[in-house]
Amino acid sequence: MSQSNSEKIYKTLQSFKRKRITLNELSSICSDTDSLSEQITALVQHGVLVPVRSSGTNGNHKTPLYMRYTIHIEDKNDISQNDIYELHPILSASGYLLRNRTQFINNREFLCRLSEWLIQHKGNEMMSRRERSFSIFGDEKALDNHLRLLRSIGISGEDLYYYETPEQCFSDYIPLRKSKMTLLICENKDIWFNIRKLMYESGACYLFDVSIDGVIFGQGNDITGKGKLCSYSRYLGADEIFFLYCGDIDRAGFDIFKRLCKEADELQISLFIPAYQKMLELSSDLYLPDSDDERFIMPDMTDILPFFSDEEQRRIRQILQDNKRLPQEILSYPVLADNMR
């Protein structure tokens, strides 16, 4: 959505006489009807429009739009310049938030937490974007959800000491194929990339004092596909492969592991317990985010919990019961680097 179109729509909504507006009325406001969906989606993302879900959608399966929206615009004059100047200087330097105070209103909690981190942070240790996001917000996706705002302010990955993991990369890294191997399956991309990086750059082959011969990116649910891991194992041509699995500590993560074991029951697959123990240790004083998995599947943990101490079992049960999420991203690059040799 162009800046001019955005400003025109926003100004029209500011003076709109009702708190609710119909899709037809929005269509008449938007000067470029070809990008109507894009413009409305952007306004929803910025909190200016809130869908009235009971109104139903327009029936477009590709880009569904609701038939009515609530207009949510606060008076920018209620926000003092001092509120913005109290943020870390890097957040106010460009002047973007002063010119667009609604962005400050709609993202106040995010900006204030980021400001606190910028003020308190010392050191220059780099980690992936999602790892940095979890270290700042306790939510590995918070930075992902505010990338447009950060670009508008002029904040880069270098400012927040994070790097981007590649979108397209090999699914595994095995430096030397052997007749007998132990391979670590990682549910998420960042931890797989970092272990691969450490193995490649330093020749490390022990993680948490456990010998590994390679690391595989499981791509979440993808690893559980029918015959996928079994056919991959046959492709490697080894006499014996022992698979270790490491994923998020939440209902979905353990459910993936259970389904993988069932799908590939001919293979030797075990949880990589030391990694889970380290995740629990690092999160002991953290408030964990809610899980975004809405299937409400509670995995059977009877054959998993005995591998953990009584206190670790209590923590895991509590996380699952409260439907919280402890993501792998807590095992950031610095943590892995300190525990690989």
N, C-alpha and C positions, 0 to 999 in steps of 0.2 A: 504494500500500500504506500503510495507516495506521501511525502510529508504534507503537501498542499491539500490532498484529499482528506488526510487524517485530521488536519487542523479545521477544515471546513465542516466536517461531520461533527467534530467535537464541539465547535462553537455553536452549531445548530442545536445539539443536544443540551448544551448549557441553558439555552433560552426556551427549550421545549416546555409547554405548559403542564404536561402531565408527567407523572413518575414512571408510567409504563408507555411503551411505544410498540406498535405492531410491525411485523416484517414488511408489510406493504408501505408503511410510512417510512421505514428505513430505506427501502428501495427508492423511494422518491427523493430522499435526501442525498443518496450516493450518486455522485455525478458520473461515475464509471460503473455501470451496472454489470459489466463483464467481470469485475473483480468484487462484486457484492459480498460473496462468501468470505473472501480474504479480508475485506475491510471489517466485516462484522466479527470475524474470528479474532482479529487484532484487538478490537475494542473489548471483547470478552476477556482476552488474555490480560489486558491492562486493568480489568475490573470496572471499566466504564459502563459496560452492559452486562447484566446478569440474566441468564435465560430463565424464563418462567416455564419450568419443565412440564407443568400440567397443561400447557397450551398446545403441546404436540409439535411435530416438525412438519416441514413442507413436503415430506415424502421423497426427497432426493437422497438416495442411499449413499452416493459418493460424497456429497458435501451437504449434509442435513443442517438446516437452520430452523430455530424455533419460531413459532408464529408470534410470540410476544416476548419482550425483554423489559427488565426494570432498569431505569437509568440511575446510575450511582455516581454522582459527581459532587465532590465536596468543594466548598469555596476555597480557592487557593490562597485567598487573603487571610484565611485562618492560620496559615502556616507562616511563621516568622522566618525571615532570612537567617536569624540566629540559630533556628533549629537545624538548618542545613549546614551552616558554618561550624556547628558543633561536631559534625562528622569529621573523619580523618581528611586532611587537606586534599588528598588525591581524589576524593569523591566529589569535592566541590570545585576543584581547580578549573574544570572545563566550562563551568557555568550552566551545564545542561540541567541540573536539578533546580537551579534558581529560575530558569526559564520555563521549566516544566514541573511545577510543584505538585501536580497531581501524581506524577510518577513517584515522588517522595511519599505522598500520602498512601498510595496503593502498595508500596514496597518498603514501608518504614521499618518493619521488623527485620527484613532481609538486610537493608542498608545499615541499620544500627548494629546488628551483629557483625557484619563485615567490617564496619568501622572499628569496633572493639578489637577484632582480630588484627587489623592492620596496625593499630596502636600498640598492641601487646606483643606482636610477632617479632621474634629475633632469630636470626640465622637465615640461611639461604638454601636449605635442603629442598630439592625439587621432588615432586611426586605427580601422579596423573591427576587429571581434573576431578574425577570422581573421588579419588582418595583425598584430595585437598578439600573438596566439598564436604565430605564426611568429617574431616578434622576440624572444620570451621563451624558447620551447622548441625552436625549429627544426622545429616541427610545427604546421601551420596549424589542425589539428583538436584539439589538446590541450585548449584551453579548452572547446570544444564537448563533449568527453567527460567534463568534470568540472563542468558547470554546476550539477548538483544539490548537489555537495559545496560549491561556492562559495556557493550560496544558503544552505546550512545554516550555514556559517561567518559569513555576513553580508557577503560581498564582492560589490560591484556593479561594473558597467561603469565607473562614474565613478572607482572606486578604482584600476582598472587602465588608465584613460585609453583606453577603447575605446567605440565606438558600434555599434549594430545596423544592418545594412543591411536594407532592407525586403524581406519575402518576396515580395510581389507588386508589381511595378512595370513600367513600359513596357519593351519589349524594345529600343528604340533611342532615340537622341536626335540629331536633326539640326536645328540651329537655323534653317538656311535651305536649302531644297532648290534645287539648281542643276542646270544641264544637264550639267555635268561635276563629279563629286564623288569624293573619296577618303574611304572609310569604314573605320574600324578595328573589327574583330571581336575581342571579348575572350572567352576561353574561360570565365572565371569571373566571378561576380557582383560581388565587391568592387571589382576594378579597373575594371570597367565603370561601376559606380556612382560611383566617385571621379573618373574622367575626365569623366563626365557632369556631376557636381557642379561641377568646375572650369570646364568649358565654360560652364555656365549662370551661375555666380556671377561669373566674371571675364571672360567672353567669350574665353577662351583658345582658340586654334585651331592651335597648334603644339605638338607633343609630341616631345621629343628633336630639335627643329629640323625636324621633318617636318610639313607642313601636313595637317590632317585636317578634314573637314567634318561628321563625326558619328561616333558610337560605337554599336556593336551588341552586345547580350549574347547570346553564342552558346549558352549553357546546356550546356556540355560537348558531348556527342555529339549533342544535339538539332539543331545547325546542319547536321549531315551527313544529315539526313532527306531522303528522295527528293523532289527538286524544290523543297525549302524555300527555299534561298537564291536559286535561279533565279526562282521565283515572286515572292519578296520584291523582287528586283532589278527585275523587270518592273513591279511595283506602284509603285515609286518614280518611274518614268516619265522617268528621266534619259537623255540621249544616250549618256553614258559613265560607268561607275562602276569605280573601281579599289579593290579590297578589300585591306586589310592584315589579317593574322591574328596574334594574340598569344595564346599559351597556356602551359601548364606546360612546363618542360624535363624531360621524362621520356618513356618509351616511349609511354604513352597519349596525351600531348599532341601529339607529332609524328604519331602514327597518326591522330588526329582531323584534323589539317591535311592529311595525304596523302589521306584518304578524302574530305574536303571538296573538294579540288582535282579528284579523280576524278569525284565526283558532279556537280559544277558546272563541268565542263571548258570550258563556253562562256563563263565569266566570267574576269575578270582577278583572280587571287588570289595574293598573295605574303606571305611571312613578314615581320613587322615587325621587321627585324633589329636596329635600335637598342635596342628593348626587351629582346630576348634578351641583347644584349651588356651592358646595364646589370644584368640579373639575374645574369649570370655574374660581373660585377665585384663586386656586393654580396655574393655568396656565396663569395668566394675563400677566406675563412678559416673557413667554417662547415662543420659536420658535417651532411650532408643526411639526411633521413629516408628509410626504405625506401619504395618505391612500394607502394600497396595494390592495384595492378592485377595480377591473377593470371593473365592470359591469356598472358603471356610472348610477346607480339608484338613483334618487333624490326623497326621501320620501316626501309625503305630510305632511307638518308641521302645517297646519292651526288649528288643534285641540290640538297641543302640545305647541306651542310658547306662547299662552296667559297665561300659568302658570308661565312664567318667566318675570322678569323686562325688561324694554325697552333696557337697556344696555346688559343684558344677551341674549335677543333675537338677538340683533345686532351681538354679538360674535358667537352665534350658526349659524346664517345665513352665516357669513363670513367663518366659518370652513367648512360648507357644500359646499358653493359656490367654495372655493379654493380646495375642495376635500382633506382636511387635516384630521388628526386623533388625538383626545384627548382620550387616553386609560384610562380605569378604574385603571390601575396600578399606576396612580398618587395618588390615595387614598391608600397610602402605610400603612403598619402595624402601624407605629407611629401615623399617622394621624387618623386612625380608633381608636386606643387605646385612643387618646385624646378626641374622640367624642362618646365613648361608655360608658354606665354606667348601 
